[in-house]
Amino acid sequence: MNTASNAARATTANVSLFGKLRALALHALNLHLQNCAVIAEAYRRPL
């Protein structure tokens, strides 16, 4: 019973970790796309 409780706790921590990593990756992707949009806009405009 204790082993099952520990396994459930580890699974919850694992899911929480991957959820945080996913959120971080999505945030980084969003920042990257915003940066690309700024560069594209700057490149499109005449000097």
Beta strands, then each sheet from edge to edge (+ up, - down):
end
